[in-house]
Amino acid sequence: MQRAKCAAMSRENDNALAEAAANALTWYRAVAPDTVTVTVEDGWLTLSGIVADLQQRGAAERAVLSLRGVRGVSNTLRVMRAPCAMPHALTS
């Protein structure tokens, strides 16, 4: 019974932490929150998704790292740069 209680509390804590992380990403504004997915297991956050540059990748991690209850962060965000526009003279 005690083990089931602990597991339920852990899930509740993880759900609350995931919600807090989503809110932090929204308020931090350095990265679009809809581009980052946060999953939590036993207080360990995993950030996944695609961001525009390394600054956004780091900003997303900083936004959630100091949240109460975070034991660590795995930042698996990928950087996908927009293609550079070539001047017409160079592409001809």
C-alpha positions as CSV (number, residue, x, y, z in Angstrom):
1,M,0.0,0.0,0.0
2,Q,2.8,2.4,0.9
3,R,4.6,1.8,-2.4
4,A,1.5,2.5,-4.3
5,K,1.0,5.8,-2.4
6,C,4.6,6.8,-3.1
7,A,4.2,6.1,-6.8
8,A,0.9,8.1,-6.9
9,M,2.6,11.0,-5.1
10,S,5.6,10.9,-7.5
11,R,3.2,11.0,-10.5
12,E,1.4,14.0,-9.0
13,N,4.6,15.8,-8.3
14,D,5.9,15.0,-11.9
15,N,2.6,16.3,-13.4
16,A,2.8,19.5,-11.3
17,L,6.4,19.9,-12.3
18,A,5.6,19.5,-16.0
19,E,2.9,22.1,-15.7
20,A,5.3,24.5,-13.9
21,A,7.9,23.9,-16.6
22,A,5.4,24.7,-19.3
23,N,4.5,27.9,-17.5
24,A,8.1,28.8,-17.1
25,L,8.8,28.4,-20.8
26,T,5.8,30.6,-21.6
27,W,6.9,33.4,-19.2
28,Y,10.6,33.2,-20.1
29,R,9.8,34.2,-23.7
30,A,13.2,33.4,-25.1
31,V,11.8,30.3,-26.8
32,A,8.3,29.6,-28.2
33,P,6.7,27.3,-25.7
34,D,4.9,25.3,-28.4
35,T,8.3,24.2,-29.9
36,V,9.4,22.5,-26.6
37,T,8.0,19.4,-25.1
38,V,8.7,18.7,-21.4
39,T,8.4,15.2,-19.9
40,V,9.1,14.5,-16.2
41,E,10.1,11.3,-14.5
42,D,10.9,11.4,-10.8
43,G,11.8,15.1,-10.9
44,W,14.1,14.7,-13.9
45,L,13.0,16.9,-16.9
46,T,13.6,16.1,-20.5
47,L,13.3,18.9,-23.0
48,S,12.7,17.8,-26.6
49,G,11.7,19.6,-29.8
50,I,13.3,21.9,-32.3
51,V,14.5,25.5,-31.6
52,A,16.0,28.1,-34.0
53,D,19.5,28.5,-32.4
54,L,21.8,27.6,-29.5
55,Q,20.7,30.6,-27.5
56,Q,17.1,29.3,-27.5
57,R,18.3,25.8,-26.5
58,G,20.2,27.2,-23.5
59,A,17.4,29.6,-22.6
60,A,14.8,26.7,-22.5
61,E,17.1,24.8,-20.0
62,R,17.7,27.9,-17.9
63,A,13.9,28.6,-17.7
64,V,13.2,25.3,-16.0
65,L,16.4,24.4,-14.2
66,S,15.7,26.4,-11.0
67,L,12.1,25.2,-10.6
68,R,11.4,23.7,-7.2
69,G,11.6,19.9,-7.4
70,V,13.8,19.6,-10.4
71,R,16.5,17.0,-9.9
72,G,18.1,17.5,-13.3
73,V,17.5,18.4,-16.9
74,S,18.2,16.4,-20.1
75,N,18.3,18.9,-22.9
76,T,17.6,17.0,-26.1
77,L,16.4,20.0,-28.1
78,R,17.7,20.1,-31.6
79,V,18.8,23.3,-33.4
80,M,17.3,23.7,-36.8
81,R,18.5,26.8,-38.5
82,A,16.3,28.4,-41.1
83,P,17.9,28.2,-44.6
84,C,19.9,31.3,-45.6
85,A,18.5,33.3,-48.5
86,M,21.1,33.6,-51.2
87,P,21.3,36.9,-53.2
88,H,20.0,36.4,-56.8
89,A,23.4,37.2,-58.2
90,L,25.0,34.3,-56.4
91,T,22.5,31.8,-57.4
92,S,22.6,32.4,-61.1
